[in-house]
């Protein structure tokens, strides 16, 4: 793979995001917010557009600083993306939005991630299959009826979740939408990973007594992009718990038992 020239200077790219109708189903406390999975799709698309050599299927150091609210009735979101190539061929991507205040205008950061140039085969979670004995279960309808009050588009867990104090396993189906999300052709459908994090959140509730939300990850790799209409399974294993912050390793597989994607060091915590 060809390297990215070190002479390229950082870019700030204006982006107008089309607000798909289903994004309003992703609401917290009555406010629609742009999902983490959609943010990663957007950053991947803009990175690949400007730096074709970058491998957007491998990511490091994802950080989600604050919620990006979608105003009621909005058809578009004006955003900006900072792209900075590294000496190793990686590209750091940062999502920003301009805020106009009474006395000043400033750029507010919402998320950042580093797209590596490493091939996906070099970035595989080493944890193998472990003996799993469930001590509790929960129906997906109960998850969305009692704990995660998203609208229909983001209710993608299927059947029953099986869990113990260290691990949760569940199935998700990727819905078929009328339009594709920006970047979906690169990373796949955003819905299976979103549903997998719902499952991890329910294990988090078992540990913390509240529903934790994702705030970052150490690494993510997409081996096989997830596809609309397909069913996937997830295994989210708790690595550490410290001061109300949980750290998971999370894996998605398809119906042929192929590993589709993984997140290493997914950090989740309660956000008030």
WOFENCOR-V92936 format. One record per backbone hydrogen bond with DSSP energy under -1.0 kcal/mol. CO is the residue of the C=O (numbers start at 1). NH is the residue of the N-H. Records with the same first field share a line. If there is no record, write none. Layout:
CO->NH + NH
This chain:
5->8
11->83
13->81
15->79
17->77
20->23
21->24
22->25
23->26
25->27 + 151
26->33
28->31
31->28
32->70
35->39
36->40
37->41
38->42
39->43
40->44
41->45
42->46
43->47
44->48
45->49
46->50
47->51
51->54
55->58
57->222
58->116
59->220
60->114
62->217
63->112
68->34
71->74
75->19
77->17
79->15
80->96
81->13
82->94
83->11
84->92
86->89
90->86
91->115
92->84
93->113
94->82
95->110 + 111
96->80
97->108
99->106
104->101
106->99
108->97
110->65 + 66
111->95
112->63
113->93
114->60
115->91
116->55
119->122
120->123
136->163
138->161
139->143
140->144
141->145
142->146
143->147 + 148
148->150
151->154
152->155
156->173
159->140
161->138
162->169
163->135 + 136
166->238
167->164
168->236
169->162
170->234
171->158
172->232
174->229
181->184
183->186 + 187
184->188
190->194
191->195
192->196
193->197
194->198
195->199
196->200
197->201
198->202
199->203
200->204
201->205
202->206
203->207
204->208
205->209
213->269
215->64
216->267
217->62
218->61
219->264
220->59
221->262
226->189
227->230
230->174
232->172
233->253
234->170
235->251
236->168
237->249
240->247
242->245
245->242
246->268
247->239 + 240
248->266
249->237
250->263
251->235
252->260 + 261
253->233
254->257
258->254
260->223 + 224
261->252
262->221
263->250
264->218 + 219
266->248
267->215 + 216
268->246
269->213
